[in-house]
Amino acid sequence: MDRLRAMELFLSVSQTKSFSETARQFGISATAVSRAVTEFEITLNAKLLLRSTRQVVLTESGQEYAEQLEGLLLNIKDLHHNITEIRAAPKGLLRVHSRMMFGLRVLPALIAQFRQKYPEIHIELTLSEKPIDLRRNQIDVDFRISPPAEAGIKRRRLFHSERYLVAAPKYLANHSLVNLPEDISQHDCLAYMRPGEQYAWHFCHTLDKDIETVYFKPRHVSNNGMALLELARLGEGIALLDDYTVQYDLSQGSLVRLLPGIRISNATFEEGMYATILDTTMVPTKIRLFLDFVSERVAGESLRFAAAQTSSIQGEAHSVV
Protein backbone atom coordinates (compact mmCIF):
# COMPACT_ATOMS: atom_id res chain seq x y z
CA MET A 1 0.00 0.00 0.00
CA ASP A 2 1.24 3.51 -0.86
CA ARG A 3 1.08 5.05 2.60
CA LEU A 4 1.49 8.64 1.42
CA ARG A 5 -1.31 8.24 -1.12
CA ALA A 6 -3.52 6.65 1.57
CA MET A 7 -2.87 9.67 3.81
CA GLU A 8 -3.85 12.02 0.99
CA LEU A 9 -7.02 10.07 0.28
CA PHE A 10 -8.04 9.95 3.94
CA LEU A 11 -7.41 13.69 4.37
CA SER A 12 -9.50 14.44 1.29
CA VAL A 13 -12.38 12.28 2.56
CA SER A 14 -12.18 13.98 5.97
CA GLN A 15 -12.51 17.37 4.27
CA THR A 16 -15.10 16.56 1.61
CA LYS A 17 -17.04 13.99 3.68
CA SER A 18 -17.44 12.10 0.41
CA PHE A 19 -15.70 9.08 -1.14
CA SER A 20 -17.18 10.03 -4.53
CA GLU A 21 -15.80 13.57 -4.46
CA THR A 22 -12.37 12.34 -3.38
CA ALA A 23 -12.46 9.75 -6.17
CA ARG A 24 -13.26 12.51 -8.67
CA GLN A 25 -10.39 14.70 -7.43
CA PHE A 26 -7.83 11.89 -7.64
CA GLY A 27 -9.18 10.34 -10.85
CA ILE A 28 -9.90 6.90 -9.35
CA SER A 29 -13.02 4.95 -8.37
CA ALA A 30 -14.89 5.47 -5.10
CA THR A 31 -14.33 1.76 -4.38
CA ALA A 32 -10.57 2.25 -4.67
CA VAL A 33 -10.74 5.18 -2.26
CA SER A 34 -12.76 3.19 0.27
CA ARG A 35 -10.44 0.19 0.01
CA ALA A 36 -7.31 2.35 0.47
CA VAL A 37 -8.73 4.07 3.55
CA THR A 38 -9.86 0.74 5.05
CA GLU A 39 -6.40 -0.79 4.56
CA PHE A 40 -4.89 2.33 6.12
CA GLU A 41 -7.14 1.99 9.18
CA ILE A 42 -6.01 -1.64 9.53
CA THR A 43 -2.38 -0.55 9.35
CA LEU A 44 -2.95 2.06 12.06
CA ASN A 45 -5.17 -0.29 14.10
CA ALA A 46 -7.59 2.61 14.54
CA LYS A 47 -11.06 3.48 13.26
CA LEU A 48 -10.86 6.85 11.49
CA LEU A 49 -14.22 7.05 9.73
CA LEU A 50 -17.80 5.99 10.44
CA ARG A 51 -19.51 5.15 7.15
CA SER A 52 -23.20 4.99 6.30
CA THR A 53 -25.21 5.18 3.10
CA ARG A 54 -25.92 8.85 3.76
CA GLN A 55 -22.80 10.33 5.32
CA VAL A 56 -19.20 9.94 6.36
CA VAL A 57 -18.32 11.00 9.92
CA LEU A 58 -14.90 11.28 11.51
CA THR A 59 -14.26 9.42 14.73
CA GLU A 60 -12.45 11.25 17.54
CA SER A 61 -9.22 9.55 16.47
CA GLY A 62 -9.93 10.43 12.85
CA GLN A 63 -10.50 14.09 13.72
CA GLU A 64 -7.23 14.37 15.63
CA TYR A 65 -5.29 12.50 12.96
CA ALA A 66 -6.71 14.67 10.16
CA GLU A 67 -5.75 17.88 11.97
CA GLN A 68 -2.13 16.74 12.36
CA LEU A 69 -1.97 15.18 8.91
CA GLU A 70 -2.91 18.38 7.07
CA GLY A 71 0.19 20.23 8.31
CA LEU A 72 2.40 17.20 7.67
CA LEU A 73 1.29 16.84 4.05
CA LEU A 74 1.74 20.58 3.45
CA ASN A 75 5.31 20.31 4.75
CA ILE A 76 5.98 17.37 2.44
CA LYS A 77 4.60 19.35 -0.49
CA ASP A 78 6.80 22.34 0.43
CA LEU A 79 9.80 20.03 0.68
CA HIS A 80 9.20 18.62 -2.80
CA HIS A 81 8.71 22.15 -4.16
CA ASN A 82 11.96 23.39 -2.62
CA ILE A 83 13.94 20.41 -3.90
CA THR A 84 12.64 21.20 -7.37
CA GLU A 85 13.64 24.85 -6.94
CA ILE A 86 17.16 23.88 -5.87
CA ARG A 87 17.62 21.77 -9.00
CA ALA A 88 16.33 24.56 -11.22
CA ALA A 89 17.62 28.11 -11.52
CA PRO A 90 16.20 30.13 -8.59
CA LYS A 91 13.50 32.51 -9.75
CA GLY A 92 10.33 34.28 -8.75
CA LEU A 93 9.14 37.41 -6.96
CA LEU A 94 10.73 38.24 -3.60
CA ARG A 95 8.80 40.77 -1.50
CA VAL A 96 11.07 42.71 0.88
CA HIS A 97 10.08 45.30 3.49
CA SER A 98 12.55 47.48 5.37
CA ARG A 99 12.83 50.45 7.68
CA MET A 100 13.67 53.62 5.78
CA MET A 101 17.31 54.20 6.71
CA PHE A 102 18.49 50.64 6.07
CA GLY A 103 16.30 50.40 2.99
CA LEU A 104 17.74 53.57 1.47
CA ARG A 105 21.35 53.48 2.65
CA VAL A 106 22.17 49.78 2.33
CA LEU A 107 19.66 47.67 0.41
CA PRO A 108 19.65 49.25 -3.09
CA ALA A 109 23.34 48.48 -3.71
CA LEU A 110 22.91 44.94 -2.38
CA ILE A 111 19.81 44.33 -4.52
CA ALA A 112 21.71 45.44 -7.61
CA GLN A 113 24.56 43.02 -6.77
CA PHE A 114 22.08 40.23 -6.00
CA ARG A 115 20.44 40.64 -9.42
CA GLN A 116 23.77 40.06 -11.14
CA LYS A 117 24.04 36.69 -9.41
CA TYR A 118 20.37 35.66 -9.57
CA PRO A 119 18.79 37.48 -12.55
CA GLU A 120 15.55 35.46 -12.41
CA ILE A 121 14.69 36.60 -8.87
CA HIS A 122 12.77 39.88 -8.99
CA ILE A 123 12.65 42.00 -5.84
CA GLU A 124 9.73 44.17 -4.76
CA LEU A 125 11.08 46.55 -2.09
CA THR A 126 8.70 48.46 0.21
CA LEU A 127 9.96 50.99 2.75
CA SER A 128 8.10 52.33 5.77
CA GLU A 129 8.62 53.06 9.45
CA LYS A 130 5.52 51.15 10.54
CA PRO A 131 5.52 47.55 11.81
CA ILE A 132 4.28 45.10 9.20
CA ASP A 133 2.48 41.76 9.36
CA LEU A 134 4.46 39.38 7.14
CA ARG A 135 1.61 36.94 6.57
CA ARG A 136 -1.15 39.49 6.01
CA ASN A 137 0.99 41.68 3.73
CA GLN A 138 2.60 38.69 1.97
CA ILE A 139 6.13 39.86 2.79
CA ASP A 140 8.98 37.34 2.40
CA VAL A 141 11.71 39.24 4.28
CA ASP A 142 11.34 42.15 6.70
CA PHE A 143 14.32 44.15 7.98
CA ARG A 144 13.58 45.52 11.46
CA ILE A 145 15.57 47.49 14.01
CA SER A 146 14.06 45.60 16.95
CA PRO A 147 13.77 41.83 17.52
CA PRO A 148 10.32 40.49 16.53
CA ALA A 149 7.94 39.83 19.40
CA GLU A 150 5.07 38.07 17.61
CA ALA A 151 4.71 34.31 17.32
CA GLY A 152 5.39 32.41 14.11
CA ILE A 153 8.43 34.48 13.12
CA LYS A 154 12.07 33.50 12.61
CA ARG A 155 14.78 36.10 12.99
CA ARG A 156 18.42 36.49 12.03
CA ARG A 157 20.31 39.31 13.73
CA LEU A 158 22.60 40.91 11.17
CA PHE A 159 24.25 43.28 13.61
CA HIS A 160 23.85 45.24 16.83
CA SER A 161 23.93 49.00 16.40
CA GLU A 162 24.21 52.11 18.51
CA ARG A 163 22.80 55.55 18.00
CA TYR A 164 25.11 58.52 17.68
CA LEU A 165 24.38 62.11 18.60
CA VAL A 166 25.62 64.15 15.63
CA ALA A 167 25.68 67.70 14.33
CA ALA A 168 27.28 69.60 11.45
CA PRO A 169 30.48 71.61 12.11
CA LYS A 170 28.74 74.84 11.01
CA TYR A 171 26.04 74.29 13.63
CA LEU A 172 28.58 73.66 16.37
CA ALA A 173 30.56 76.73 15.35
CA ASN A 174 27.63 78.95 16.32
CA HIS A 175 26.46 77.15 19.47
CA SER A 176 27.81 76.22 22.88
CA LEU A 177 29.61 72.93 23.43
CA VAL A 178 27.77 69.78 24.44
CA ASN A 179 29.76 68.38 27.37
CA LEU A 180 26.94 66.76 29.38
CA PRO A 181 23.58 65.20 28.47
CA GLU A 182 21.63 68.06 30.04
CA ASP A 183 23.34 70.51 27.67
CA ILE A 184 21.11 69.37 24.80
CA SER A 185 18.17 71.22 26.32
CA GLN A 186 19.93 74.44 25.26
CA HIS A 187 20.30 73.26 21.64
CA ASP A 188 18.19 72.84 18.52
CA CYS A 189 17.33 69.13 18.45
CA LEU A 190 16.06 67.11 15.49
CA ALA A 191 13.77 64.38 16.76
CA TYR A 192 12.26 61.24 15.31
CA MET A 193 8.47 61.43 15.52
CA ARG A 194 7.09 59.29 18.34
CA PRO A 195 3.66 58.98 20.03
CA GLY A 196 2.91 61.56 22.70
CA GLU A 197 3.87 65.19 23.17
CA GLN A 198 7.12 64.72 25.12
CA TYR A 199 10.47 64.09 23.47
CA ALA A 200 13.42 62.63 25.31
CA TRP A 201 16.77 60.96 24.76
CA HIS A 202 18.15 58.39 27.17
CA PHE A 203 21.84 58.45 28.13
CA CYS A 204 23.57 55.34 29.50
CA HIS A 205 26.88 56.13 31.17
CA THR A 206 29.34 53.32 30.49
CA LEU A 207 30.83 53.10 33.98
CA ASP A 208 27.78 53.11 36.28
CA LYS A 209 25.21 51.98 33.66
CA ASP A 210 22.65 54.38 35.12
CA ILE A 211 20.26 55.78 32.53
CA GLU A 212 19.73 59.53 32.49
CA THR A 213 16.71 60.83 30.58
CA VAL A 214 16.75 64.36 29.20
CA TYR A 215 13.54 65.93 27.90
CA PHE A 216 13.62 68.63 25.23
CA LYS A 217 11.47 70.58 22.81
CA PRO A 218 12.61 69.68 19.28
CA ARG A 219 13.38 72.27 16.61
CA HIS A 220 12.23 69.90 13.85
CA VAL A 221 10.43 66.53 13.94
CA SER A 222 10.18 63.90 11.19
CA ASN A 223 9.05 60.30 10.79
CA ASN A 224 11.89 59.72 8.32
CA GLY A 225 15.50 59.17 9.36
CA MET A 226 16.86 60.33 6.00
CA ALA A 227 15.12 63.68 6.45
CA LEU A 228 16.70 64.06 9.90
CA LEU A 229 20.10 63.17 8.47
CA GLU A 230 19.79 65.81 5.76
CA LEU A 231 18.62 68.43 8.26
CA ALA A 232 21.64 67.66 10.43
CA ARG A 233 23.96 68.03 7.42
CA LEU A 234 22.39 71.42 6.70
CA GLY A 235 23.25 72.62 10.20
CA GLU A 236 19.68 72.69 11.51
CA GLY A 237 20.55 71.05 14.82
CA ILE A 238 21.58 67.91 16.67
CA ALA A 239 20.18 64.54 15.56
CA LEU A 240 20.22 61.05 17.03
CA LEU A 241 20.83 58.54 14.23
CA ASP A 242 21.97 54.94 13.75
CA ASP A 243 25.75 54.59 13.70
CA TYR A 244 25.99 52.84 10.33
CA THR A 245 23.93 55.55 8.63
CA VAL A 246 26.23 58.41 9.76
CA GLN A 247 29.59 56.63 9.62
CA TYR A 248 30.40 57.97 6.16
CA ASP A 249 29.51 61.56 7.14
CA LEU A 250 31.67 61.26 10.25
CA SER A 251 34.62 60.00 8.21
CA GLN A 252 34.19 62.87 5.72
CA GLY A 253 33.79 65.52 8.42
CA SER A 254 30.33 66.63 7.33
CA LEU A 255 29.04 65.56 10.75
CA VAL A 256 30.65 65.42 14.19
CA ARG A 257 29.80 62.92 16.91
CA LEU A 258 28.86 64.37 20.30
CA LEU A 259 29.28 62.69 23.71
CA PRO A 260 31.09 59.65 22.24
CA GLY A 261 31.68 58.07 25.65
CA ILE A 262 27.94 57.70 26.37
CA ARG A 263 25.43 55.33 24.80
CA ILE A 264 22.30 57.17 23.68
CA SER A 265 18.86 56.06 22.52
CA ASN A 266 15.34 57.36 22.07
CA ALA A 267 13.91 53.88 22.80
CA THR A 268 15.94 50.87 23.99
CA PHE A 269 19.63 49.94 23.88
CA GLU A 270 19.03 46.52 22.32
CA GLU A 271 18.41 47.57 18.77
CA GLY A 272 20.21 46.58 15.60
CA MET A 273 19.11 45.08 12.32
CA TYR A 274 17.08 41.88 12.23
CA ALA A 275 16.07 39.98 9.11
CA THR A 276 12.71 38.35 9.86
CA ILE A 277 10.76 35.70 7.94
CA LEU A 278 7.77 33.46 8.60
CA ASP A 279 8.57 30.39 10.69
CA THR A 280 8.06 27.53 8.24
CA THR A 281 9.59 24.06 8.14
CA MET A 282 11.30 24.75 4.83
CA VAL A 283 12.61 28.20 3.89
CA PRO A 284 12.02 28.85 0.16
CA THR A 285 15.23 28.92 -1.85
CA LYS A 286 14.83 32.52 -3.03
CA ILE A 287 14.48 33.72 0.58
CA ARG A 288 17.42 31.68 1.83
CA LEU A 289 19.66 32.91 -1.00
CA PHE A 290 18.76 36.56 -0.36
CA LEU A 291 19.24 36.30 3.41
CA ASP A 292 22.63 34.63 2.99
CA PHE A 293 23.67 37.19 0.39
CA VAL A 294 22.77 40.18 2.59
CA SER A 295 24.23 38.59 5.72
CA GLU A 296 27.57 37.93 4.03
CA ARG A 297 27.85 41.62 3.18
CA VAL A 298 26.51 43.45 6.25
CA ALA A 299 26.75 41.15 9.28
CA GLY A 300 29.16 42.46 11.89
CA GLU A 301 30.45 45.93 12.70
CA SER A 302 32.99 46.46 9.93
CA LEU A 303 30.77 45.05 7.17
CA ARG A 304 27.70 47.09 8.09
CA PHE A 305 29.75 50.29 8.08
CA ALA A 306 31.29 49.36 4.72
CA ALA A 307 27.88 48.60 3.16
CA ALA A 308 26.43 51.97 4.17
CA GLN A 309 29.59 53.81 3.10
CA THR A 310 29.57 52.14 -0.32
CA SER A 311 25.97 53.24 -0.86
CA SER A 312 26.86 56.80 0.14
CA ILE A 313 29.77 56.94 -2.29
CA GLN A 314 27.66 55.54 -5.13
CA GLY A 315 24.92 58.06 -4.35
CA GLU A 316 27.40 60.94 -4.59
CA ALA A 317 28.81 59.59 -7.85
CA HIS A 318 25.33 59.47 -9.41
CA SER A 319 24.55 63.00 -8.23
CA VAL A 320 27.75 64.31 -9.83
CA VAL A 321 26.90 62.62 -13.12
N, C-alpha and C positions, 0 to 999 in steps of 0.2 A: 504493500500500500504506500502511495506517495503521501507522506505525513504532511508536508507543507500544503499540498493541494487539498487534503482533507481539512486542514485548519482553515483554509480560504473558503471552502464550501460551507463548513459549519458557521463561520462568521457571517457569511452572506445570508444563510438561512435565519440566523439569529436576528439579523437586521431587517430582512424582508418578510419574515414569518411565512415564507412560502418556498416549498421545494421547486415548484414550477417556475417561479421567477428566477430563482438561483440557477436552475437548469438553462433558462433562456440566456442569462448573462454569461454563462460559461460555455454555452454551445454544446451541452450534453443532455441526456434524458433525465427526467425527474427520478426515474428508478435508479439511475447511476448515482445521483446525488444522495438519495436515501440510503443506498447500500454503502457509500463511502462514509457517511456520517455514522451509520450503525457500526461499521467496522472500527471507526475511530473511537466510539464509545466503549467498545469491547477492549481496545488497546489501553484506554485510560482506566477501565474498570469503573466507569462513572456514567450515570444517566444524565445527558445534557439537554435532551428535548423530550417533551411529552406530545405525542402525535395523536390527532384524531382526524376524522373525515372533514372537519370544518376548520380546524385551526392548528397551529404549531405554537407551543408554549415552552419557554425556557424554564428548566428547573433552577433551583437556587445555585447549584453547582455550575449549571450552564450559563447563568447570568454572570457569575463571578469570572468564569473562564473567558467568556466573550469580552468582558471589559478589559482584561489583561491582554488578551490575544490581539485586540485591535492595535494597541500601541506596538506590540511586538512585530506584527506584520508590516506596519508602517516603517519601523526601523529597518527591517529586512529590505523593503522596497528602496529606502533611502541608501542603504549600503550598496545595493545593486546599481543604483543610479550613479553613485559616486565612483564606483569602480569603473563604470563606463566612461565617466568624465575624465578619469585619470588616464585611461588608454587613449582618449581622443584629445585633440588640442583644446585647452580650457577656453571657454567662451561664455557669453551671456551678459546680462545687465547686472551690474553691482551697484546697489544703492547705498551711498555713504552720507552720513550726517556728522557735522562737526561744529564745535564752538567756533566763533568768528575768528579769533586770533590765530589759532592753530590751523584753521581751514584756509585762511588767507596767507599766512606767513610760511607755512610748511607744506601743506598738502598739494598745491598746484604743481610744484616742481616734481614731487614724488609721483603724482599721477601721470605726468608727461613721461617720466622715466619708465614707469610701469607699463605704459602703452607700448613702448618700444619692445619690451620683452614679451608681452601678452596682448597682441593687437586685436584679438577677437573678444577681449573682455572690455565692455563699455561701461564707464563709470558715470553715475548720476550723483553729483555732489550738491548737497543742501546745507546751508549754513544758517544757524540761528543761535540765540543765547538761551532759548527755552528748553527745558527737559523734553525728551521725546520718547514715545512708546514704540519700541522696535517692532512689535508684532502688529499693532494697530496701523502704524504708518508704513509697514512693509520695508523697514530699513535693515540692511544686511550688517553694516558696521557703523557704530556710533562712537565718536571720539569725545570723551567727557573729561572735565577737570577734577571731578570727584568720583570716588568709587561708587558703583551702582548699589542701590539699596533694595531694589525690588527683586522678587523671586523669579526664577526662570532665566537668569542672565549669567553668562560667563564673562569674565573680564581678564584683560592682560594689561598690567601696568607697564607702560612704555618708559616712563621716568617720573621721578619726584621733582617738583619745581618749587621755587621760592618766588616771592613777590618783592620787587625792588621799588624803592621810592626814588623817583628820578625827576630831573628838571633840566631845562636847557641852560647853557652858560649865560646867555643874555638875560634870562630871568634872574638868575642868581646874582648877576652883576648889579642889579638894581634893587635887591632885597637883602634883608639881614640873613645871617648864617643860620642853618638848622643844626644845632648841636645836641638838642634833646627832643624827645617825642613831643612834649608840650609846645615846642616852638612852632609846630605846624599850624596852630590856631591863629598865628599872626600872618599866615601866608595864604596866597590864592591856591586852592586845592581843586584838583580835577577828579571827580568821583564817578565811580561806576554806579549806575542807577540800581537801587535796591528798594524793597518794600519799606514803607514807613517814611517819616519825615526827618528822622535823625540820621546823620552820617558819622561814621567813626572808623578809625583804623586801630588795629590791635598790635601792640609792640611786645615782643617776647625777648627779654634780655637773656643773653646766652648763659651767663654765669648763674643767676638765681632762678631762671626759668619762670619768674613771675610775669604775668601778662598785664600790661598797662594799656588802658583804652583811652584814646583821645578823641573827643567829639569836635566837629568843626562844621562850619557852614561853607559848602563848596562854591567856588566861583562858577564852574561849569559842571554839568552832569550829562552823562550819555550812557546808553545801553550797549554801546559798541566800543570794544577795546581799541580798535584801529583809530577811531575818532579821538579817543583820549590820547593815544600815542602821537597823533598829528598835532593836537593842541599843545602837548608838552613840547614837541619840537619847535613850535611857533613861539614858545616863551610865554604861554598863557598861564602857567602855574606848575604845581607839583602833582605828579600822577603816581599811582601805585599800579604797576604792571608786571606781568609774568617775566621772569628772568630771561627766558629764551627769546622773548619777543623784543627785548631792548638790548640784548647783548651786542648786536652789530652797531647800534647807535652809541653805546658806551665805548666800544673799541674805536669808533670814528671821532668821538668827542662831541657829537651833536647832542648828547645827553650826559648828565653827570649823576652818579648814584649818591644818594644821601643816607646817612646813618648806616653805613655798611656793616657795622658790628651788631646790628639788631635785626631779628627776624620780624617781618611785618606782614599783616594780612588784613583783609576786610571781612573775612569769614573764618575759615579754619586754617591750621598749619599742616594739614595732611593732604594737600592737593597736589596734583601732578597732571599726567595725561594717561587716561585709561581707554583702551580699545575694548568695546563691549559688543557682544553678539548674543543671539538667542542660545540658550542651553539645550542643544540637541545632541543625540547620540553620535551622529556623524556631521562634521563641519563640511559644508560644500567646498569643493576644490577651489572655486574662484575666491571665496572668502579666506580660506587658509593661505592661498598664495599671496593675496593682498596684505593680510596681517603680517606674514613673514617678511614680505618685501619692505613694508613700512618699519617694522621692528628692527630689521637689520640696519636701517639708515638713521633712526632717531633714538633708539633705546640707549639710555645712559647719558651722563652729563655732557661729555664732549661731543657726542653725535647729535644731540638735540640742539646744541648751540650752533654746530656746523650747518645743520639742515636749515635753520632759520636764517643764518647769515648768507647761505647760498641763495635763498629766495630773495633776500634784500638786495644782493648784488645784481641778480638777474633783473629785478624790478627796476633798478636804477639804469641798467644797460638799455632796457626797452624804452624808458622815458627819454633817454638821450637820443636814441634813434628816432 
